[in-house]
């Protein structure tokens, strides 16, 4: 069984807070420097009972995400096709932009980057040669 402070720390972590922020929200840190808080938060998360509960909470979050059925590449492409073919939508540009952004997030689309000039890799190739020779 965890203390209220330990549980609160984990709830903050699961909600997206950093270890430092989660620790500050649940423990008295008035006279502590940030690096000390970081060490204490890390030690707390290494505690066996706390680690087990953290993994349990993390598993629940992963299950919830899976149950909610986040969009996948097929959904994005189907959505784009539906928008293109459905002329009854009031604001297809906005919806299409949303799909475009989600598609970029999934790395379905890439921006073209052009480069001109030379790239000097002499230094790296020398390091690789030295490494391979065992120097």
C-alpha positions in Angstrom: 0.0 0.0 0.0 1.3 3.4 -1.0 1.1 6.6 1.0 -1.1 9.4 -0.3 2.0 11.3 -1.3 3.5 8.4 -3.2 0.1 7.9 -5.0 -0.2 11.6 -5.8 3.4 11.6 -7.2 2.5 8.8 -9.5 -0.8 10.3 -10.6 1.1 13.5 -11.5 3.6 11.5 -13.5 0.9 9.6 -15.4 -0.8 13.0 -16.1 2.4 14.2 -17.8 4.3 16.1 -15.1 8.0 15.6 -14.9 9.4 13.7 -11.9 10.6 17.0 -10.4 7.2 18.7 -10.8 5.3 15.6 -9.5 7.6 15.5 -6.5 7.2 19.2 -5.8 3.4 18.9 -5.9 3.3 16.1 -3.3 6.3 16.7 -1.0 7.7 19.6 1.0 10.5 21.0 -1.1 10.7 24.5 0.2 14.4 24.5 1.1 15.5 22.0 -1.6 17.5 22.8 -4.8 16.2 21.3 -8.0 19.0 18.7 -8.3 18.2 17.4 -4.9 14.5 17.2 -5.8 15.5 15.3 -9.0 17.5 12.7 -6.9 14.7 12.2 -4.4 12.1 11.8 -7.2 14.3 9.3 -9.0 14.9 7.4 -5.7 11.1 7.4 -5.0 10.4 5.9 -8.5 12.9 3.2 -7.9 11.1 2.1 -4.7 9.7 -1.4 -5.4 6.2 -0.7 -4.4 6.1 2.6 -6.2 7.6 1.1 -9.3 5.0 -1.7 -9.4 2.1 0.8 -9.0 3.7 3.1 -11.7 3.8 0.2 -14.1 0.2 -0.7 -13.3 -1.0 2.8 -13.9 1.1 3.0 -17.1 -0.5 -0.2 -18.3 -4.0 1.2 -17.7 -3.1 4.3 -19.8 -1.9 2.1 -22.6 -5.0 0.0 -22.5 -7.2 3.1 -22.6 -5.4 4.4 -25.6 -5.9 1.1 -27.4 -9.6 1.0 -26.5 -10.2 4.5 -27.8 -8.9 3.3 -31.2 -6.6 6.2 -32.1 -6.4 6.9 -35.8 -4.0 4.8 -37.9 -2.7 5.4 -41.4 -5.7 3.7 -43.0 -8.1 5.9 -41.1 -6.2 9.1 -42.2 -6.2 8.1 -45.9 -9.8 7.0 -45.8 -10.8 10.3 -44.1 -9.0 12.3 -46.8 -10.7 10.3 -49.5 -14.1 10.8 -47.8 -13.6 14.6 -47.5 -12.5 14.8 -51.2 -15.6 12.9 -52.4 -18.1 14.3 -49.9 -19.2 17.7 -51.2 -21.8 18.2 -48.5 -19.2 19.0 -45.8 -19.5 22.6 -44.6 -15.8 23.2 -44.1 -13.7 20.6 -45.9 -10.5 22.7 -45.7 -10.4 22.6 -42.0 -11.1 18.9 -41.7 -8.5 18.2 -44.4 -5.9 20.2 -42.6 -6.6 18.2 -39.5 -6.0 14.9 -41.4 -2.9 16.4 -43.0 -1.5 17.3 -39.6 -2.3 13.8 -38.2 -0.8 12.2 -41.3 2.4 14.2 -40.8 2.4 13.0 -37.2 2.3 9.4 -38.5 5.1 10.3 -40.9 2.8 9.5 -43.9 4.0 12.7 -45.6 7.4 14.3 -45.7 8.5 17.7 -46.5 11.0 18.0 -49.4 14.3 19.5 -48.3 16.8 20.6 -50.9 20.4 21.1 -50.1 23.1 22.6 -52.2 26.8 22.7 -51.6 29.2 20.2 -50.2 29.1 18.3 -47.0 32.4 17.6 -45.4 32.5 14.1 -43.9 36.3 13.8 -43.9 36.4 14.1 -40.1 33.8 11.4 -39.5 35.4 9.0 -42.0 38.7 9.4 -40.3 37.1 8.5 -37.0 35.4 5.5 -38.4 38.6 4.3 -40.0 40.4 4.7 -36.6 37.7 2.8 -34.9 37.7 -0.1 -37.4 41.5 -0.4 -37.1 41.2 -0.5 -33.3 43.3 2.7 -32.6 
